[in-house]
Amino acid sequence: MADLDFTSLNEVSLPPHCGTMQVLEYFLCGKCSPLQNEDDIFVNEHFAAVVDGATSKSPYRSVDGKTSGKLATTLVKQTIENLKPDVTLSEALESLRQSIYQFYVAHNLLSQVKAQPAQRFTASAVIYSVARQEIWQIGDCQCLINGVLHQNNKLIDELMAAARAAFLEVALSLGEVTLDSLQQHDVGRDFILPFLQRQAILQNHPDPKQPLAFAVLDGFKVDVAKVKVWPVPKDAIIVLASDGYPQLKESLQASEASLEHLLKSDPLCMHEYKSTKGLKVGQKSFDDRAYLKLQV
C-alpha cells in the first residue's frame, strides 16, 4: 500500500479549510478523462458534497459536449453553491429539482424526458449541511461518520449486476467470449442495457408502494422518505464518496488500495464485486470516483 501513487490523477484542488470544516483528504478521478468525469466535489463554508452523475444512457450532448450525467452534476453543484446556509432538506430538494427541471424547459426537453425517463439528467449526491449538522444521502453515494459506513444501494442495481454476471458466466462457459475480449466489448452490459434504460421509470416513482423505486436528482419530485438523513456529532470525521469506491475506507490510501486490488483480481466486476459495468481497456477504473474527507 505504501508504494501506491495515484495523486497525479487528481482532477481537483481544494483549500485546507472552509469555514469551520477542515479538509483532510480529497480525490477526484474520471474513469476515462476529466472532460468525461460525471462525478464532482463541492465545498464551501456551509456545505460539502460529492455528486455522482448517472452514466449517460441518452444521446443528448450540450454544445460543449457534456453528457446528461455531466450536466446533472454541474446543475446540482451550482445549486448547492447557492443554497441558503440554513436550508432544510425539503427546501434543498425542491431547489435541486427546480434547477434540472428549468433546464429541461429552457432547452425544450420537458416533453421528451417525461415520455422517456431514460433521457433524464440524473445524479446522486451526498451532502453535509454545516447549519443542520446532517448528511443527506440522495441516491447511491456513500459516507462514513466517525468510521461508520452508510450506503444506499439500489435493489434494482443489485438485480441487474447479478443478471450481468450470470450472462457473462454463461458466455464464458460456452466459449463465446474470453476475459480479455470482455474488456474490449462487454456483452453482459449489452444484455442488461435495454432494462437499464427501462428501469428509469422507477426513479422518483410516485407510488410509495413500488418496491423497486429509488430517489435521485432528475428534475422530478423526490420522496423525502427515500432520502437518508444522518446526524453528525461535533468534531466528527466524515467521508463523502461516490460509489466508484466499492469498499470505502477511513483513508484515501486504503480506499484506493482496495480499489486497485479489485481491478487486478476482478476487473470485469462479476465475482468479488458484482456491478452493472466492468473495467474496459484504456480506462483508469470501472467507474468515476470522488472522495472527500473532512473534520467538521
Beta strands, then each sheet from edge to edge (+ up, - down):
strand 1: 17-18
strand 2: 21-29
strand 3: 39-43
strand 4: 47-53
strand 5: 123-129
strand 6: 134-138
strand 7: 142-145
strand 8: 148-150
strand 9: 228-231
strand 10: 237-241
strand 11: 289-295
sheet 1: 1+ 2- 11+ 10- 7+ 8-
sheet 2: 3+ 4- 5+ 6- 9+
end
